[in-house]
Amino acid sequence: MSSQWSDPKSEFLSLIVGVALATLIFSPALAQDFYKGQTIRFVVGFSPGGGFDAYTRVMARHFGKHIPGNPSTVVENMTGAGSLLLANFIFNRAKPDGLVIGNFIGGLILQQVLGLKGIEFDGRKFEWLGVPIQASSVCALRKASGISSINEWFAAKAPVKVGGTAPGAVSTDDVARLLKAAIGLPLQVIDGYKGTADIRLAVESGELSGACNTWESFKATWPKEIESGSIKILIQVQPQKHPALPDVPNAIEFAKTDEARRLIEAAYNINAILWLYALPPRTPPDRLRLLRNAFMGTMKDPEFLAEAKKAKLDTDPLSGEEVDRIVGRLFDVKPDFVAKLKDILIPK
């Protein structure tokens, strides 16, 4: 004869299974419902008109349609300290609700590794959205500087002034300082500019002779000047030469020691995650999944790609998961090399 009472253990297990299934079924639905009627804020750590700003504005125009609920998007700028102010804001003050996405420079992660002051975040705890382009570093001078080749630059009697934002900013500051240390390129980094747009204006006015930045940023913001020759790319810093710059010398060609080669490699290794997009720690996992999927979906969107091409913005994206792995590797750098990098990149 069967018992008229149910097994308490069986009832408990059924309850657990039911809760788990409900979570799997309804959690994505809740995330999808969440974005209906909402606005996603993209906040750029540099001034309007620069390369970071250009990428974000193009991407934001296509991002919302890849999220259930079709949220609207808005782009804002929060400048200061080479985007450090924004990174600290995203980590400590931005609400982790999946509605605020920060775009700051990947070199800030290296700054944390180097133990620099002002870092109020842990790069291992951000929720990474991804990067749209694995950057390519170059240095360029204006024609009016009187230097038109890398050999003429090496022969300069006085250090050539190039613009920077803040120590630790990879694309503008770090690459220049590593080139000076590794191959003896005579240059002086003038810090304090709010972003690449301000550096560009200073170069055009003659306040600076040139700048180091990414090829992608130069191409997007100085296309006519590069085509006319009023701005000339004189050196690139790549594992291999960029396909668009076959005649521009590569920095590694001038490295005469193992240490010089390691320093140059440090300059381009961080470029893979230069254009970081991040959300605050503790962003709900279901919303993070939707946003990561939307990011990679945008990177494949024909309309986005067409607009990016028109704006001369290349794409070579990394997913948020791939960024997680790269950031993790940055924290495995040996202490002696960290000390060497700190001496070079952070002038006393």
N, C-alpha and C positions, 0 to 999 in steps of 0.2 A: 504494500500500500504506500502510495507516495505521500510525502509530508505536506501538510497544508501551509507550512511556513517556508518562505524563500531563504536561501543561504545568504547571510549578511555579507560574506566576503564576495559572493557573486554580484550582489547589488552594488557594492562599493566599486568593484572593477568596472561594471557597466557604466556607473556614473563617471569614472575617470575617463573611460573611452569616449563617452558622449561629450564631455567637456573638451577633450582634445580634438575631436572631429568638428565640433562647433567652432573652435578657435581657428582651425585650418580653413573652414568654409567661410566664416563670417569676417575674419580679420582682413583679408584683401578687400572684401566688399566695403568694410568700414573705411578703409584707406581711400578707396575709390570715391565713396560718398563724401569724404572729407573735403576733397579738392573742388567740388562743385561750388561755383560762386566765389571761390577764394582768389587771392592775388599772391603770386610768388615774387618775392623781392630778390633780385640779383644785386649784390653790393660789390662794387669794384674798388680795390684798394689803391687805385691810381686815378689821375685826373682824366676828364673827358678828352677824347681826341687821340689817345695813345693806343698802342697795340692791344693791351688787356681790355680796354674799354671797347675797342672795335669788335673783338671777338665776342664779347659778352652781349653786346647790343644785337648783333646778327643772330646769335644763338637764341637769345631770349624771344625773338620774334617768332620762332618756330617751336619752342619748347613745350608750351602749354597744350598743343594739340596732340601730343604724345602721352598725355596723362588723362585717365578717365575723369570726366567732369570738366575737362577743358578750361582749367584756371587761366586767368589773365596773368601777365608778367609785367614787371616794372624794373628798370635799371637805375641804380643810384650809385653815387661815388662817395667814398670815405677815405680821404687821402691822409698821408702822414707816415714818416719813418719807413719809406719803402714798402708800404702796405702792412707794416707790423701792427699799426693801430687797428686795422680791420681784423687781422688774424686774432688778436687778443679779444676784440669785441665778439667775434663769432664764437670763440671758445667759452668766454665767461659771461657774456651778457645777452647774446641772441637767444630767443626762446627756441627750444628744441622741438618745434612743432612741424618741421618740414616745409616752412614757408619762407625761410631766409637762407640764401645760398651765398657764400662769400667767395670772391675770386681774388686770391693773393698769390704772391710769388713763391715758388718752391724753395728758393734759397733760405727762407725763414726756417725751414726744417733743419738745414745745415747750421743755421745760427744756434738752434737749440742744441745740436750735437756738439758745437763748439763751446757751449756753456756761456753764451753772451747774456748781458744784462738786458732787461726789457722784455724778455720772453715770458709771457704769462700763459703759456699753453703747453700741452704735451702733444706733439705731432702724432703720437701713436694712438691718441684717443679721438681725433677728429673722425667724422663720418665722411669719407671721401666720395665725391660724386664722380670724378674722373678728370681727365685733361683732354682738350680738343686737338692738341698738336704737340708732338715731341720736338722741342725747339732746337734751332741751329744758331749758334753764336757767331757773330761777325763784328768787326770794327770798321768804321768808315770815317773818312775825313772830308771836309768841304774842299772844293777845288781851290778856293781862295786862300787856303792854308799854305799853298805852295808845295805841298807834298802829294805826289800822284802815284807813288809805288811803295811797296813795303821796304825796299832797299833805301829809298829816300827817307822813310820814317826811321829806320835804324840809324841813319846818318845824321838825324836832326841834332843840332847843337844844344837845344833846350828841350826839356820835356814838353810833349804835346798835351794840351789841356783837353780832356774829354769829360763829359758830364756824367754825374752819378746821382742817385737818390739817397742812399744811405749804405754804410758798410754792411755787407751781407746780402745785398741785392744782387743776385747772380747775373742777370742779363746785362746790367749797366756797370756795376762796381766790381764784382768778384772776377769776372772774366778779364777785365782790364788789369787788375792787380796780379792775377795769376800769370798773365802774359809778361808783365814787367818782371816778375820774380823768376819765371821759368826760362824766358829767352832774352831778357834784357831789353825789351821794347821800351824806348824812352817816352814815358807818358806820366801825366799827373791827373788823378781823378779829383774832380771838383764836385763835392757832395752838396746836398741840400735842395735839389730840384724835386718837385712834388711828383713828377712822373715823366714818362718819355715824351709826352707832348711838350712839356716845359723845356726839356733838354733840346728837343728839336728846334724850338723857337730861339733858344740861346745859340745854337749852332748857326742858324740862318742869320742871326743878327751879328755874328762875328764874336760874340762873347766867349764861345768855345770853338775849338778847331774841329771837333767831331765827337763821336760817341761809340761805345760798344753796346750792342743790343742783339736781339735776335734778327735773323734774316727775315723771318715772317713779319715782325713788327716794322722793320725798315721798308719792306716791300709794300705793306699796307698803308703806311703813312708818308712815305717819300717816293712814290712811284715815278713821278715826273722828274724829280731831281736826279734819281738814279739813272733814268733813261737818258737825260740830257748830259749827264756827266758832272753836274755841279756838286753831286755827292758821289763819292767813289768808295766801294767796298775794297779794302786793302788786305784783309786777312780774315780767315775763318777758323773756327775751332770745332772740329768734327772728328769722329772716328774715321770717316771717309769724306771726301769732298762732296758738298751738296751738288746734286745734278744741275741745278741752275747756276752754279758758280764754278765751272770747271777750270777757269783760268785764274782764280783767286788762290793765292798760296795758303796752305793749311799749316796751322801753328806747329803741329807735330813735326813738320819738316825741319824746323829750326831748333828742336830739342837735342841737346848734345850730351845729356846725362840721364841716368835712370830717374833721378829725382825730378828733373825737368819734365820727363814724360809722365810721371805720376801726377805732377801738378796740372799738366794740361788735361790729362784724363779726368782729374777732379772737376775741371771746368766744364767738360761736356757730359759727365755722368749725371749731374743734377738737372741738366737740360730736359731730360725725359719727363720730369714732373714740374717744369717751370710754371706752366699755366694752371695752377691748382684751383679746383672748385671743391668747396667743403661745406658741410653742415655741422651744426653744433653736436657735441657728444650727447648721447641719450636720445637722439632723434628716433622716433618709433621705427622699429625694423620694417614694418609693412610699408610705411611711407618712404623709407629709404630705398626699398626695393623698387617701388614705382618710379621714384626720381632717377635712380640709376638706369632703369630700363628706358625712361624717357630721354635721358642724356644720350645713350648709345643709339636710340631710335632717331634722335635729332641728327646725330653724326652721319646717319645713312639716308636722311631725308633728301630727296632730289631737289626740293625747293630750297632747303637750307644750303645744300651744296652749290646750287646755282648762284645764290646770293653771295655765298662766301667766295666763290670764284670771281664774281664781278668785283668784289671788294679786295681781291688779291689776298685772300686769307686761305692758306693751305690747311688741310686737316690730316691728322695722323693720330687718332685718339687712343687713349688707354682707359679702360674701365676703372671703376672705383676699387674693385677687387685687386686689379693689377697695381694701382697706386698704393694700396695697403702693403703689398709685398715689397715694393721698391722703398717705401718709407722705412719698413722694418730693416732692410739691408743697410740703410744709411746709419743706423744706430750700431752697426757692427764694425765701424771703422776703428782701426787700432789707435791707442792713445798717443803714440809718438807722432803719427801722421796728423792726428787731430791738433796736436800742439803746433806743428809746422804750419798747418793751414791757418790756425788762429793768428800766428805771428804775421802772416802775409795779408790776410783778409781784413784784419781789424787793426788799423794803425793806432799806435799809442800816442 
